[in-house]
Amino acid sequence: MSQPVTDKSEAGSRNLLLFLIVLTSFINPFMGAAVNIALPKIASEFSMNAVSMGWVSMSFLLASVAVLLPIGKIADIAGRKRIFIYGNIILTIASALCGLSTSSVMLISFRVLQGIGGAMMFGTGTAMITSAFPPEQRGRALGINVSAVYLGLTLAPLLGGFLTDLFGWRSIFWLNIPFGLFVIPATMYAIKTEWRDAIGEKLDYRGSIIYMFSVSLLMFGFSKLPDPLAIVLTVIGLTGMALFVFTEFKVPVPILNMRLFTQNKVFAFSNLAALINYAATYAVTFLLSLYLQYIKALKPSDAGMLLVTQPILMTLVASFSGRLSDKFDPRLLSSTGMGIIVAGLGMLVFLDENTRNSFLVVSLVILGTGFGLFSSPNTNSVMSSVEKRYLGVASATIGTMRLAGQMMSMAIATLVLHAFLGESKIVPGNHLQFIAGSRIIFAVFALLCIVGVFASLARGKKDI
């Protein structure tokens, strides 16, 4: 159970907790987006093609998706602060190892370790904020945290590009180390509260193993389609996920209470909307980073200067929309944001080798505004729709939706690029094929977001 702090220090402890979580919410997306900017440099050093470049991003996402749900339940039982600290330790060590990598296999392997540490952090951070802040302040706090994510995304293309140009791609991973060395002891010694709202419950080991095995096969197989082996892996993964759902309905203490989906409309459709939203947006930066550097021949730093537009708008709008969601129906705010994203993606469908940078900036402004308007209210909807003992699971679930969506987004992008480019590297001779594939990807993403608008609206009105 939670151990409350004294009234005198309560506000200060809450704000310190928020600050520490905000730091981790900043550095994770920063590193991921900065790595996207550095991919051409990494590919040059390790002789990687477009598909293998995608796996530098997807390995992190796959590992995170595979462990997030079990981690959320473990955190509810063992203590969210404890798991948060362990996650920071693992991520810091993994970042150092990524910086020391001498091959693509080493880098991708250590990115898997990073994904596990990252899952332990963002699977607990949102739950701790929700536990610490009263309902009337929760949207503001979650909005600040989401804004930190977008601030990381904002600085990543710009700072990541300059770091890559000046010090090489490895410096992106080194940057994470001082953050970890500060957050770890500060959380251990300055935060006295521990949150264990499911203390005494037992972990569903069978469900955890089925889930981790099935989701790994499903995501890996999906990313390799239409290869025959990938089809087999995808089918096995889907079968395993069906078995997982069946198992979770039967066990007394599941890692994911499936009745949250069958009996809680807000929880179910808010998570579905998050899954669709991230599936339709995450790979945009990946594709535009490659477009600007390969097609437009921009340096990483110059590409970063342009790509910074979208996360700047995300940061500004997310903080504002989080406050709005304390007063107005998050369903309408999120659905409006999703509709705006459709417009931005629709513009990118017309991308070609002569597209003006100003056109890209406008489309990124629209995308950033829509995403910022969607994310904070949607997170507030999820976290406010469950009991305290499910907060860790709820945080892990929305984190899983986010990461699964990101993984799906990268899988769709690499699948289409593979269809157009095969195993070839991106060279002037296949630039037109790359652009044609990118346009199809943006069209698929726009259609997904149209579906997402209806999923967001289907959650129903906010209870007042």
Residue pairs with C-beta under 8 A, 6 or more apart in sequence:
1 196
1 197
1 199
2 131
2 193
2 194
2 195
2 196
2 197
3 192
3 193
3 194
4 10
4 193
5 13
5 192
5 193
13 132
13 191
13 192
13 193
14 132
14 133
14 141
16 186
16 190
16 191
17 128
17 129
17 132
17 191
17 193
18 129
18 132
18 133
18 141
18 144
18 145
20 183
20 186
20 187
20 191
21 84
21 125
21 128
21 129
21 145
22 144
22 145
22 148
23 148
23 179
23 182
23 183
24 84
24 88
24 121
24 122
24 125
24 179
24 183
25 122
25 125
25 145
25 146
25 148
25 149
25 152
26 148
26 149
26 151
26 152
27 152
27 175
27 176
27 179
28 91
28 118
28 121
28 122
28 149
28 152
29 149
29 150
29 152
29 153
29 156
30 152
30 153
30 155
30 156
30 159
30 160
30 175
31 95
31 114
31 152
31 156
31 172
31 173
31 175
31 176
32 57
32 60
32 156
33 152
33 153
33 156
33 157
33 160
33 285
33 311
34 156
34 157
34 159
34 160
34 163
34 164
34 172
35 42
35 56
35 57
35 160
35 169
35 172
36 57
36 156
36 160
36 285
36 286
36 289
37 156
37 157
37 160
37 161
37 164
37 289
37 300
37 303
37 304
37 307
38 160
38 164
38 169
38 172
38 300
39 53
39 56
39 57
39 286
39 289
39 290
40 53
40 290
40 293
40 294
40 300
41 164
41 168
41 169
41 300
42 48
42 53
42 56
42 104
42 107
42 169
43 49
43 52
43 53
43 425
45 169
46 103
46 104
46 107
47 104
48 56
48 104
49 421
49 423
49 424
49 425
50 290
50 414
50 417
50 418
50 421
50 424
50 425
50 426
50 434
51 414
51 417
51 418
51 423
52 104
53 290
54 223
54 286
54 410
54 413
54 414
54 417
55 108
56 104
56 107
56 108
56 111
57 286
57 410
58 223
58 407
58 410
58 411
58 414
59 108
59 109
59 111
59 112
59 115
60 111
60 112
60 114
60 115
60 118
61 115
61 219
61 403
61 406
61 407
61 410
62 112
62 115
62 216
62 219
62 220
62 407
63 111
63 112
63 113
63 114
63 115
63 116
63 119
64 115
64 116
64 118
64 119
64 399
64 403
65 119
65 215
65 219
65 400
65 403
65 404
65 407
66 211
66 212
66 215
66 216
66 219
67 115
67 116
67 119
67 120
67 212
68 119
68 123
68 396
68 399
68 400
68 403
69 208
69 211
69 255
69 256
69 393
69 396
69 397
69 400
70 203
70 208
70 211
70 212
70 255
71 83
71 119
71 120
71 123
71 124
71 396
72 123
72 124
72 127
72 255
72 392
72 393
72 394
72 395
72 396
72 397
72 399
73 198
73 203
73 204
73 208
73 255
73 256
73 392
73 393
73 396
74 83
74 203
75 82
75 83
75 84
75 120
75 123
75 124
75 127
75 392
75 396
76 127
76 196
76 197
76 198
76 201
76 389
76 390
76 391
76 392
76 393
77 196
77 198
77 199
77 200
77 201
77 202
77 203
78 196
79 194
79 195
79 196
80 124
80 127
80 128
80 131
80 194
80 195
80 196
80 392
81 124
81 128
81 187
81 191
81 193
81 194
81 195
82 194
83 120
83 123
83 124
84 120
84 121
84 124
84 125
84 128
84 187
85 184
85 187
85 188
86 117
86 120
87 117
87 118
87 119
87 120
87 121
87 123
87 124
88 117
88 121
88 180
88 183
88 184
88 187
89 117
89 180
89 184
90 113
90 114
90 116
90 117
90 120
91 114
91 117
91 118
91 120
91 121
91 176
91 180
92 117
92 176
92 177
92 179
92 180
92 181
92 184
93 113
93 117
94 110
94 111
94 113
94 114
94 116
94 117
95 114
95 173
95 174
95 176
95 177
95 180
96 173
96 174
96 177
97 106
97 110
97 113
98 107
98 110
98 111
98 114
98 170
98 173
99 170
99 171
99 173
99 174
100 170
101 107
101 110
101 170
119 399
119 403
122 395
122 399
123 392
123 395
123 396
123 399
124 392
124 395
125 145
125 395
126 142
126 145
126 379
126 383
126 395
126 398
126 399
127 195
127 383
127 391
127 392
127 394
127 395
127 396
128 195
129 138
129 141
129 142
129 145
130 138
130 142
130 383
130 384
130 391
130 394
130 395
131 195
131 197
131 388
131 391
132 141
132 193
133 140
133 141
135 384
136 326
137 326
138 326
138 380
138 383
138 384
139 322
139 323
139 324
139 325
139 326
139 376
139 377
139 380
140 322
140 323
140 326
141 322
142 322
142 376
142 379
142 380
142 383
143 318
143 319
143 320
143 321
143 322
143 323
143 325
143 376
143 380
144 319
144 322
146 318
146 319
146 322
146 375
146 376
146 379
147 315
147 316
147 318
147 319
147 322
147 376
149 318
150 311
150 314
150 315
150 318
150 368
150 372
151 311
151 315
152 311
153 285
153 310
153 311
153 314
153 315
154 308
154 311
154 312
154 314
154 315
155 308
155 311
156 304
156 311
157 285
157 289
157 303
157 304
157 305
157 306
157 307
157 308
157 311
158 301
158 304
158 305
158 308
159 304
160 172
160 300
160 304
161 299
161 300
161 301
161 302
161 303
161 304
161 305
162 301
162 304
163 169
163 171
163 172
163 175
164 171
164 172
164 300
164 301
165 299
165 300
165 301
195 391
195 392
197 388
197 389
197 391
197 392
198 389
198 392
201 253
202 253
203 253
203 255
204 247
204 248
204 251
204 253
204 254
204 255
206 247
206 251
207 244
207 247
207 248
207 251
207 254
207 255
207 256
208 255
210 240
210 243
210 244
210 247
211 241
211 244
211 255
211 256
213 240
214 236
214 237
214 238
214 239
214 240
214 241
214 243
214 244
215 237
215 240
215 241
215 404
216 237
217 233
217 234
217 236
217 237
217 240
218 233
218 234
218 237
218 238
218 240
218 241
219 237
219 404
219 407
219 408
219 411
220 230
220 233
220 237
221 229
221 230
221 231
221 232
221 233
221 234
221 235
221 236
221 237
222 230
222 234
222 237
222 408
222 411
222 415
223 230
223 407
223 410
223 411
223 414
223 415
224 230
224 233
225 231
225 234
225 411
225 415
226 415
245 258
247 254
248 254
248 255
248 256
248 257
248 258
249 258
249 259
255 393
256 393
256 397
257 390
257 393
260 267
260 268
260 386
260 390
260 393
260 394
260 397
261 267
261 268
261 271
262 268
264 385
264 386
265 458
265 459
265 460
266 381
266 382
266 385
266 459
266 460
267 382
267 385
267 386
267 394
267 397
268 459
269 455
269 456
269 458
269 459
269 460
270 330
270 334
270 378
270 381
270 382
270 385
270 398
270 456
270 459
271 382
271 397
271 398
271 401
272 401
272 455
273 334
273 338
273 374
273 378
273 452
273 455
273 456
273 459
274 378
274 379
274 382
274 398
274 401
274 402
274 405
275 401
275 402
275 404
275 405
275 408
276 405
276 448
276 449
276 451
276 452
276 455
277 338
277 341
277 371
277 374
277 375
277 378
277 405
277 449
277 452
278 401
278 402
278 403
278 404
278 405
278 406
278 408
278 409
279 404
279 405
279 406
279 408
279 409
279 412
279 445
279 448
280 341
280 345
280 405
280 409
280 445
280 446
280 448
280 449
280 452
281 341
281 345
281 367
281 371
281 409
281 445
281 449
282 405
282 406
282 409
282 410
283 409
283 410
283 412
283 413
283 441
283 445
284 310
284 345
284 348
284 367
284 442
284 445
285 307
285 310
286 410
286 413
287 413
287 438
287 441
287 442
288 303
288 307
288 360
289 303
289 307
290 426
290 434
291 351
291 434
291 435
291 438
292 298
292 302
292 303
292 306
292 307
293 299
293 300
293 303
294 426
294 431
294 434
295 353
295 431
295 434
295 435
296 303
296 357
298 306
306 357
306 360
306 361
306 364
307 364
309 361
309 364
309 365
309 368
310 364
310 365
310 367
310 368
310 371
311 368
312 368
313 364
313 365
313 367
313 368
313 369
313 372
314 368
314 371
314 372
314 375
315 372
316 372
317 368
317 369
317 371
317 372
317 373
318 371
318 372
318 373
318 375
318 376
319 376
320 372
321 333
321 337
321 372
321 373
321 374
321 375
321 376
321 377
322 376
322 377
322 380
324 333
324 377
325 333
325 376
325 377
325 380
325 381
326 380
329 461
329 462
330 377
330 378
330 380
330 381
330 462
331 377
331 381
331 456
331 457
331 459
331 460
331 461
331 462
333 373
333 374
333 377
334 373
334 374
334 375
334 377
334 378
334 381
334 456
335 453
335 456
335 457
336 373
337 369
337 370
337 371
337 372
337 373
337 374
337 375
337 377
338 370
338 374
338 449
338 452
338 453
338 456
339 370
339 449
339 453
340 366
340 369
340 370
340 373
341 366
341 367
341 370
341 371
341 374
341 449
342 370
342 446
342 449
342 450
342 453
343 366
343 370
344 363
344 364
344 365
344 366
344 367
344 370
345 367
345 442
345 443
345 445
345 446
345 449
346 446
347 359
347 362
347 363
347 366
348 363
348 438
348 439
348 442
349 439
349 442
349 443
349 446
350 439
351 435
351 438
351 439
351 442
352 435
353 431
353 432
353 435
374 456
378 456
379 398
381 459
381 462
382 394
382 397
382 398
383 391
383 394
383 395
383 398
385 394
386 393
386 394
409 445
412 441
412 444
412 445
413 441
416 437
416 440
416 441
416 444
417 434
417 437
417 438
417 441
419 437
420 430
420 433
420 434
420 436
420 437
421 430
421 433
421 434
421 437
424 430
426 434
